[in-house]
Amino acid sequence: MPLRLYTLSTIDPAQPQRIILSLLASETNRPAPASPATALEWSDFLAFITSEFRDEAVEERSLNEPGNASAVVSLASLKSWITTNHAVAAYFAPRGIGLSAWNPAERAQTHIRRRFMLLGQTVDSMRVWDIRRAIQALNNISYTNPKISLQAEGAMAVNALYASLFEPVTDLKLWNLPPSQMQGADYLNVLRVLDIPQAVFLALKDRPIRLRGANKKDWLPLLEFTKRSPRTTADGNPWFAIE
């Protein structure tokens, strides 16, 4: 299905050195942003884009949903961050969110989830695929293989985690990542194979991970394991950290 990937960058023809991809969810706990480029809820991003890019966001303006962009995304701060870091701020809403949103009624949402399962999939497993395609699209618009940082919150953070196992993501910033699949996104029979901590362990092989808003008690085995490992990021930070 067609989905829209939003990118904000300078008009400088030079290729970007860094891309931050924020995955938009229908609802979040509105975590504190890690940078001016951070927006993790669709309504916040919608309010921002319809107020700052009215002529370009014609379809988005037709949704007429409330949001609070001033508390999340500031255009002035975002422009400064993009220019200073020679970066791109990217935003992506997987299927069922934003322009592709389905009927929000609880009964309708239940029917949709069941229909995906009858086809041997789930909404969240297909969102993992959508995220993978968004990452691939970002790689295709650059010739320098820029660093792609992926960030998401809650159940969407679980989808981001699994997508990172298959795509070249430089690092992950995950807010309120559930400690178990029992509270996370839906994937058919996933617990027969692994749970979220094991998926984090696999993802750590190729990239550092920052968890924000997580309870350290839920992640003690991983914290203990990574403490015994000498591996750190380029700036000397732990490879795995809870902030």
Steps between C-alpha positions, in 0.01 A plus 500: 500500500626855430638676805659842537855560623568859607854639484626844602848611398695795364514581128875441512581250221756328726384163630388481865724346761221392731129418482267475799189300417214551746222240484160654564241319708133583542549555874806526723589608852660809341852435622751782532669548159862394457560767237308773313427237233309271738125455451346164580125563487310559179280779639807698610667463163172580323463826691859593414485424129159659443602821676846536342441343155138582424537507122681166486286320761167515319391144579624527856299820557185318392530272805444794732630319808613685814863501609753700695798567277643784703587265788661239276640642175630852452580593141774743605670241723457234235660716228794577727547131585485391133752765393741445789502121469477489119211263561154399382194475723268227371154403620301192410155372597459126425171361374191574706638832627469849358378522140445122490312485832212256529172538687608595856204327668613220732273243336632587153860484620439153643356380168800639311747325729314170457493532122877541487538189714271301269747585224789368708626846599435767760470877472830538685690247290397693189606823670844346544505451122387861448784626721751290307381652175529851646862430600573365153346811343721726714808308390395541138483881520862526614825389340712519814339230714413746776450389858132424558382534857163340571277618783155399618284456810293220656368232267650684202838471672458121486433523126809719460708248693402211272542709184857583609589130492464505121616849402822707540397722792784679678333530841167467677332734746192334648264657749290283735597175331290220655711240684301213351304421189200444728472879531642584160405482135316199352694239302363153442674234716801723566538377858573151370827642370603803708383791713588869484819476715638236263413723203687788667799269551500412130470864396793599725734300280501772234396823675480674838158527665364762739187420700316795649230474763580132562518333841857381555375198697339366181833511316750386764631196304580715198652775715722248677607340173586828330694618807736207448547600137765763416299622202405869504375759252734733311452768767576256783144433618376151593383288209175432687357756741179588679448873538 
